[in-house]
């Protein structure tokens, strides 16, 4: 879980590439574009930086993830599989989840953005989810425990009448996409592993307008809300330091 100076330097690089790809991919979102178009653009952006997708071919059991990014629309929470059949419409919200491998280390980040003009209720869902990520990150303090992050996210989300997904969690990240510790978006203060300097954590609130319950579609990957209510998702990779949490998923200067 603890990264040394060299590993942290390499994490900075991989996270900067991931954040740059995500920032550039966001600019392409518009009504009429397909999620497959976005995925192919993301693939090409990664290659431009000498990176590749950590998602593509990711294996669970006998299943391999077939795309380079996870693009989840409206009721899709995470792991949405891009398709030419999925066309973004005015009023949708779309989560772009970009995970790259660069020089042996992983950078992981996600954002939910509007497609055209969206309903005020969806605007609030997206805003509260983003706020919950910011609030969670502020608890990633050396000496705190993972439960302090979890509790802060849950408290903020539920104070607005939304629910946090419980079937999926944040995680440590490094040479592998998923490392200890797990970081739920619900829990009790002062619970879980103690936070130490040199941890790199992918903190990622997943927030539903309706029930927290989920189901997985027949593609074996796309996780949706059980009641088909909209969902939002934000994620940063964060380094824990004696001086407080540092967000690593910051775009490179002069992102094109």
Secondary structure, 3 states (H helix, E strand, C coil): CECCHHHHHHHHHHHHHHHHHHHHHHCCCCCCCEHHHHHHHHHHHHHHCCCEECCCCCEECCEECCCCCEEEECCEEECCCCCCCCECCCCCEEEEEEEEEECCEEEEEEEEEECCCCCHHHHHHHHHHHHHHHHHHHCCCCCCEHHHHHHHHHHHHHHCCCEECCCCCEEECCCCCCEEEEECCCCCCCCCCECCCCEEEEECCEEECCCCCEEECCCCCCEEECCCCCEEECEEEEECCCCCCEECCCCCCCCC
